[in-house]
Amino acid sequence: MFESQVADVVDQMRQNGFAIIEGLIAEERLINAQRDAEALYEVSSTQKQGPRGPVYPRMCKGLFTKTREFDDLFCIPLVLAIVEAVLGEGTDAHQKGIWGGAIQFASCMLKDVVPGEGPREFHQDDVLYPIPQPHRSLAVNTLLALDDFKEETGATLVVPESHTWTQPVSQNPDYEVAEMAAGSLLLLNGATWHNSGTNTTKDQHRRALNAYYSARWLRPLGGPYLGLNTSELKDLSPELRNII
């Protein structure tokens, strides 16, 4: 079952540039994650225009240096197997041995599309690496839904197959709304065009735990050890240390 699920999701990633795993974590783990996330969210000092006027988004950057409460969610075996298959494609065993594996955990943060918040721009997540398209998969970005992702709460907008395109990102593409229940996971190829939608509600948030994985041979987005010093690494689980 594990192998077939990995193969199915990887196939979706290859074809469409994204995939959703419904019900990835159990309800009890979700409730704990919601509680821990809420304690860490910070209101941005930068206003953002929404459909009903300006709002202040919420997020938590530098998450990895602030808490260990989400560490288990960064190294879920099913997710790592999928990311390994996507980013390790075309990498032989010798190369993986040199780098200590095909993938690395490269960044994480908490995001919240607050009530009344407007959309961001369509973008790609791997543009920080100056490699012309088309190129091999460089990164997989994931959003673990802490609330239901619905169109009216600003669910992620995804442009299918855009990870194979070479043209600059357009701001008016045909897109799909990545709706999913809380506890589910959206995986995005780093080259896939996407955007957060508009939260048209008055009181519903769209919170997410954002984990970013990249090929091992690239500089990690969050810097060496994601901000931890070497003495702090001993407190991490072996599974997590193996991908940092």
Secondary structure as GFF3:
##gff-version 3
##sequence-region A 1 244
A	DSSP	alpha_helix	2	16	.	.	.	ID=ss1
A	DSSP	beta_strand	18	21	.	.	.	ID=ss2
A	DSSP	alpha_helix	27	38	.	.	.	ID=ss3
A	DSSP	beta_strand	42	43	.	.	.	ID=ss4
A	DSSP	beta_strand	48	50	.	.	.	ID=ss5
A	DSSP	beta_strand	53	55	.	.	.	ID=ss6
A	DSSP	beta_strand	58	60	.	.	.	ID=ss7
A	DSSP	three_ten_helix	63	65	.	.	.	ID=ss8
A	DSSP	three_ten_helix	71	74	.	.	.	ID=ss9
A	DSSP	alpha_helix	77	87	.	.	.	ID=ss10
A	DSSP	alpha_helix	93	99	.	.	.	ID=ss11
A	DSSP	beta_strand	103	113	.	.	.	ID=ss12
A	DSSP	beta_strand	139	145	.	.	.	ID=ss13
A	DSSP	beta_strand	156	158	.	.	.	ID=ss14
A	DSSP	three_ten_helix	162	164	.	.	.	ID=ss15
A	DSSP	beta_strand	176	177	.	.	.	ID=ss16
A	DSSP	beta_strand	185	189	.	.	.	ID=ss17
A	DSSP	beta_strand	194	196	.	.	.	ID=ss18
A	DSSP	beta_strand	206	215	.	.	.	ID=ss19
A	DSSP	three_ten_helix	224	227	.	.	.	ID=ss20
A	DSSP	three_ten_helix	230	235	.	.	.	ID=ss21
A	DSSP	alpha_helix	238	241	.	.	.	ID=ss22
###
